[in-house]
Amino acid sequence: MTLHFLTAPRKVAMIIFLLLVTFLLESQSSSADDLTPIENNIPPSPKENFNEREFQTNNKFKVDFKPKGNRNQEASAGKVPLNFRDQIVGGSKAKKGQFPWQVLVTIDEKYTCGGSLIDPIWVLTAAHCCYGFNTFMASVGLVNRTINEPSRVDVDVQSVHIHPKYDSDFLTADICLLKLQKALDTSGPFVTTVRLPKISDATISLVKVTGTISGWGKTSDESGSSDVLKYVPRTVIDNKECAKVYGSTTVNGNLLCITNKDKQGTCQGDSGGPFVRTETDNKFTQIGLVSFGSSVSCVTYPSGFTRVSAYIGWISDVTGLKMRN
Ligand SMILES: *[C@@H]1O[C@H](CO)[C@@H](O)[C@H](O)[C@H]1NC(C)=O
């Protein structure tokens, strides 16, 4: 699944229909890994579902509830063991170890999503990658997914935890945790965990913050998905710009949006994949995960991300992880 395409909420029935069609067509094709993005030809209708008052009411940045976990994330979380000078060059192919928390999630042996390793045994991804599917496998330590790289490790998922408030019509709480059958070796350099946001990050808007998206998703409106992991820098925009495209019911304070307008030939990574930023201590912190994009063009319209800091109470509850203040 490359991206969840969304226009306006009332068009969701059609999108789900198209999603099914895509799956059916896909299941008959020979290449299992390559999921064609879901296309429909309805352009986003600016302002159609935008209501200023609804937007202001919903656009609050806050933590869902007080995290209660008491197990710290690994001390190495967010550290990249190897040295990469070109960390912020756009639209590039990743080198092995550059995004050591990146996970390739294979679903029902057919579809793929992105994810991130937040703990040796926990993967964070999007709920729409989990909902309605049966089997999940997580792969780490790889860049080219078409070959069996020596550093690659595949592990089956033991349990799936979809956020209880997930709503597939409005993509509310599009977040899911996968517990692996066994803990991965995160001593690096190709597999490590990414750091989760601080509790205090939950209340800041993140507008104008620049981060990096990584994934095997398609890299332009024309191309298919990629053999190798790619990454691209992106800047967070005001949610209002995003709400004017996707509506003020869908876009709220639990999301963040990025613009693709200023760049050519680059799209986001796969659904569920991580959007990370570096903090002042040079460690990488995941601030978002890929949720939805426009059905028309991923270059012209913004894309929506689940704001990780808005769910750290839930993440802490499910995983037992303690969150930083
Ligand atoms: C990935 O591996 C395949 C199989 O060896 C190869 O054909 C392809 O060129 C590789 N992709 C990249 C971008 O290196």
PDBQT file of the ligand as one rigid body, heavy atoms in Angstrom, charges set to zero:
ROOT
HETATM    1  C1  LIG A 401      17.898  -3.905  -6.574  1.00  0.00    +0.000 C 
HETATM    2  O1  LIG A 401      18.282  -5.230  -6.834  1.00  0.00    +0.000 OA
HETATM    3  C2  LIG A 401      17.887  -5.715  -8.116  1.00  0.00    +0.000 C 
HETATM    4  C3  LIG A 401      18.230  -7.194  -8.169  1.00  0.00    +0.000 C 
HETATM    5  O2  LIG A 401      19.617  -7.386  -8.029  1.00  0.00    +0.000 OA
HETATM    6  C4  LIG A 401      18.587  -4.918  -9.187  1.00  0.00    +0.000 C 
HETATM    7  O3  LIG A 401      18.184  -5.359 -10.474  1.00  0.00    +0.000 OA
HETATM    8  C5  LIG A 401      18.228  -3.451  -9.015  1.00  0.00    +0.000 C 
HETATM    9  O4  LIG A 401      18.958  -2.679  -9.949  1.00  0.00    +0.000 OA
HETATM   10  C6  LIG A 401      18.543  -3.000  -7.604  1.00  0.00    +0.000 C 
HETATM   11  N1  LIG A 401      18.035  -1.655  -7.475  1.00  0.00    +0.000 N 
HETATM   12  C7  LIG A 401      18.824  -0.606  -7.264  1.00  0.00    +0.000 C 
HETATM   13  C8  LIG A 401      18.155   0.710  -7.397  1.00  0.00    +0.000 C 
HETATM   14  O5  LIG A 401      19.992  -0.712  -6.955  1.00  0.00    +0.000 OA
ENDROOT
TORSDOF 0
